[in-house]
Amino acid sequence: MHWHAYQWVGPGVERANEADRRPASPEFTTSLLPPMRTGDWLLKPPSRIAATFEEVVSAVAWMADEYAKIRAALLLPEPIPLEERLETARDLLPRGVDVQWGEWLHGGRFITIGIICCPNRHVPHPCPSRSS
């Protein structure tokens, strides 16, 4: 197993466009919006992969780094302490469970930071970086 990192930052209201966030939509692969199901990130073009990791510790470190970049822009004071988030990610990822964080930012923006397991236990999608 390995893990792919994905991220999206944009106007939070755009998340309401659920049609483009579902694989059945013709716009799904070109839409920048995050998918409704975490495993469906694997259907997005490989160019959407922010990083790929062979070790959980590296994947979790990436999440911590990305979170640190937006921490000052959080709309609410850290709803879940970062160390608790990281501990949960370190537990879930090796067991094949995707980890995705979503937070509101100032100015009506929203961020999604995710690590998706590949292969994925919840969806049958091929690995986007190893299927071509």
Residue pairs with C-beta under 8 A, 6 or more apart in sequence:
1 94
1 96
1 117
1 118
1 119
2 52
2 53
2 54
2 118
2 127
3 52
3 53
3 56
3 59
3 93
3 115
3 116
3 117
3 118
4 41
4 42
4 49
4 51
4 52
4 53
4 115
4 116
4 118
4 128
4 129
5 49
5 50
5 51
5 52
5 53
5 59
5 62
5 63
5 66
5 113
5 114
5 115
5 116
6 34
6 41
6 44
6 48
6 49
6 50
6 112
6 114
6 115
6 116
7 50
7 66
7 111
7 112
7 113
7 114
8 32
8 33
8 34
8 111
8 112
9 70
9 105
9 109
9 110
9 111
9 112
10 32
10 33
10 109
10 110
11 108
11 109
11 110
12 104
12 108
12 109
12 110
13 108
14 33
15 21
15 33
15 34
15 110
17 31
17 33
18 36
19 25
19 27
20 27
20 28
20 31
20 33
21 28
21 31
21 33
21 34
21 35
21 36
22 28
22 35
22 36
22 40
23 35
23 40
23 43
25 31
28 35
28 40
28 43
28 44
29 43
29 44
29 45
34 41
34 100
34 112
34 114
35 41
35 43
35 44
37 122
37 123
38 98
38 100
38 114
38 116
38 122
39 98
39 116
39 117
39 120
39 122
39 123
39 125
40 123
40 125
41 48
41 114
41 116
42 116
42 118
42 120
42 123
42 125
42 126
42 127
42 128
43 125
43 128
44 128
45 128
46 128
46 129
46 132
48 128
49 128
49 129
50 62
51 62
52 129
53 59
53 62
53 115
56 89
56 90
56 93
56 94
57 90
59 89
59 93
59 115
60 86
60 89
60 90
60 93
60 115
62 115
63 85
63 86
63 89
63 99
63 101
63 113
63 115
64 82
64 86
66 113
67 82
67 85
67 101
67 113
70 103
70 105
70 111
71 78
71 82
73 105
73 106
73 109
74 103
74 104
74 105
74 106
75 103
75 104
75 105
75 106
76 104
79 103
85 101
88 99
89 99
89 115
92 98
92 99
93 99
93 115
93 117
96 117
96 120
96 121
97 117
97 121
98 114
98 115
98 116
98 117
98 120
98 122
99 114
99 115
100 112
100 113
100 114
100 115
100 116
101 111
101 112
101 113
101 114
102 110
102 111
102 112
102 113
103 110
103 111
104 110
105 111
118 127
118 128
119 127
